Amino acid sequence: MSIKYAEAEPATTDATKYVGRAVDRIDGPAKTTGEARYAAEHSYPDLAYAALVHATIPRGRVTAIDTEAARAVRGVIDVLTHENVPAMKPPRKPSVLDLSSMVSGTTVNYLGTDEVHWNGQPIAVVVAETLEIARYAASLVRPLYQELPAATSFEAEKHNAVPQKSSLIAEASANKGDAPAALAAAPYAVDLTFSTPPHNHNAIEPHATTAVWDGDRLTLHEGTQNIAWTRRHLALRFGVPEKSIRILSPHVGGGFGGKGSVWAGTLLAVLAARVTGRAVRLALTRESVYHTVGGRTASTQRVALGADADGRLTALIHTSVSRTGRTGGSGEQITAGSRHLYAAPNIHLQQNVVQLDLLANTFMRAPGESIGTFAMESAVDELAWKLGMDPIELRMRNEPERDPLGGQEFSGRRLREAYALGAERFGWSRRDPQAGAMRDGKWLVGMGVATAYHPSLQMMASVTVRLEADGTLVVRCGLHEMGMGTATVQAQIAADEMGVPLDRVRVEYGDSDLPPGPGAGGSMQTATAAAGVTAACAKLKRTLTGLARRAPGSPLRGTRPADVQARDGGLYAGDRGLTYKEILSAAGRDHVEAGVKANTLTFMTKFLRERRKWVKAATGAHFCEVRVDPDTMEVRVSRWLGVFDAGTIINARTAASQLRGGIVMGIGMALSEHTLIDPRNGRVVNPSLSEYHMPVHADVPHIDVEWLNEPDPTMPLGLRGIGEVGITGVAAAVANAVRHATGKRVADLPITLDKLL
Amino acid sequence: MKVNGDVAALDVEPWVSLLDALRERLGVTGPKKGCDQGACGACTVLADGVRINSCLALAVQYDGREITTIEGVDHPLQEAFVRNDGLQCGYCTSGQICSAIGMLAEHAAGMPSAAGGSGELSQDEVRERMSGNLCRCGAYNGIVDAIMEVAGETR
């Protein structure tokens, strides 16, 4: 059974020639010829190589560190430890007044202290003439420790969790009515406990930094999801002005949240370059990535649902425990999606958090929602079994008209349409409602659904657009490209706004010398940049219109600015007008530029005002089919369809890839991904791509994605971010399909065969 | 050693991997380092036309051999990858393309696979034979489509 569907190709109107189309990614040729250079691929004549030495205890002090053998290796330039390097300035405490303070991965002042806070913390850096020498010498460094008791087991410590603090951006609890009483009184109820393991991002490019000091000026080649905040952070840590630091990050080899903060490798490369006076490259080994870059927290969750005989929810309870490190990280918003998904009259949500002596956790693709939707959407499915009701029908009966907690309007929510379309395309009516009843040869076949949900947010961006005399339009913004199609979609938007051919648009990004862009996180970058690009283009058009009307003999003289349209490479009122070349030539200008600047106060005001009025989110309906081997209980995902309500789709090709990418990562989360931590000593047991199992080609079937393409009236160009919504709900859709195929509910990720046998 | 058609005279220690020799000594950075232990395939190059993980090979073993990296590839797969969006961040892409070239040659030569065989190249065959090349962005569908397109054209 293999059905292939056409991808939705939205109709374009005259005003949007490029937006909505399936345009090839601009950086495709550079990436398929090897021309694209990543952070570890810039050479300098005096380049030296650094390697890290990691602590092998979870907590304590380094009482002595013997570097003699390492220093004796020919080619070793220096061995840096807390005994011999000047301390960096400590990181700032997180504050909403300076959002860049959020970018600190941990609070540890590396090599500025003898303290060890997790197993794997870097305690020394070897700098050498070659990579091989650096790594070999690092293996010769001999630290002595005084160990202190450490709490490293999530399983053992989760009972000590305390209620998570709410922040300005995210609340950690909610109560409406009396959910426990309603649950107790409900004729139909489920009460389930879920657990999800730690995960790691595992971008294929390990974190790498090339740091070059020239006096007090620093040039940094770095793969980062946040150029502006990283620059500010480094300026504070090394006591130099921001403008003396240049960060170049044109190609980021995958991020998924893992390159959203400043971690040890970046800081220590910059420190090593400063101390040795050499250009230093620190390309982390895969193992070092696991030891120095945080991952997704483990969680335990309870979801309890009560319903009447018609399937209408009377009680919804979702509580969670996540963990942070004692030196950083933050509690995950695991119940965030549950605030908005179902119209229950009684709701209780509570997030709890426990501190462990482990590396700080960090955001990983849809932090909170990815694992939160696994629990909620599995529980809804289980309630459907209890009621003997179709799981789509159960969801439709509880689809809210307004936000269940705050009562706000949805800026757009078409889950009903998404499920209806998906059910038809996927052949849901062919699903036998009995568990274990569908077969294909020896394979048990199961079908499951789950809802995807991710909030749509915007940050702020500074953008300039410049029209040059030869008709080239240059968009300048310090944006981040880690595979989303960042430059491509902004070029499409700018081309439409200014009415120029796409191949005349050049997007400059990935450089701190450009106007600062938003970070690439929270599915916010595209919408944020789109708002900046459209506003800057509007300004540019006004300037150009003024110039055009003043041109001698101008056919636009006397026209109202509102009647002037940007199209066909110029400005026109009706069929009269001038090309941009003519306008610039008449004005004697070689270029015209316009820009918008980010303003924190305006941003925060708008954010808080809009939050009272709207609930904005990308949503979707996942349809999953699995085959389960009845003898070995091996689970194979055999078909997938995701139908998304994600507002305007800017690029049908890159959007499909991004949504598919989320689904693929979700399939990994469902079936195989697990960062194993030794509970005795907090050490990651499988810090490698051979033992942390991510989906490979053979694990991923053709994935169909569709979208409703209904613009969100409250978002720039009607678009909602799509970087994260794809992964939400995926693990539940798999678990629900497995439940259908086998009759077994697995509430403990990943769904490995031992849990089914 | 010949790298992408040019003779490269290298004086390397015996412990230097082929990948590090290419990237750090010759400045040929198309082959990527994702794991340095043969698990991800980002470092895949062609040695006399056969795909290998260059991180698991020692440079000295390839004395006198002909190494082709993505920089030396001129193949319809490259455009097909762009057309089918068989890439996102691009870091696994060099390896995917080199691996696909080697894989198509292996299949044409009748090399069997766990997916069943050496008959017509099916999507499942491609998935099985390409499973040594990880893509964390999840561009697998586009990669398979690109390979199928080119395999169809060149058959």
Interface residues (C-beta under 8 A of the other chain):
Chain A: D24 R25 D27 G28 P29 A30 K31 T32 T33 G34 A36 R37 Y38 A40 E41 S43 T130 L131 E132 H201 N202 A203 I204 E205 P206 H251 V252 G253 G254 G255 F256 A283 T285 R286 M482 G483 M484 G485 R653 T654 A656 S657 Q658 R660 G661 G662 I663 V664 M665 S688 L689 S690 M694 P695 V696 H697 A698 V700 H702 I703
Chain B: E13 W15 V16 D20 R23 E24 G27 V28 T29 G30 P31 K32 K33 G34 C35 D36 Q37 G38 A39 C40 A42 T69 I70 E71 V73 Q78 E79 F81 V82 R83 D85 L87 Q88 C89 G90 Y91 C92 T93 S94 I97 A115 Q123 D124 V126 R127 E128 M130 S131 G132 N133 L134 C135 R136 C137 G138 A139 Y140 N141 G142 I143 V144
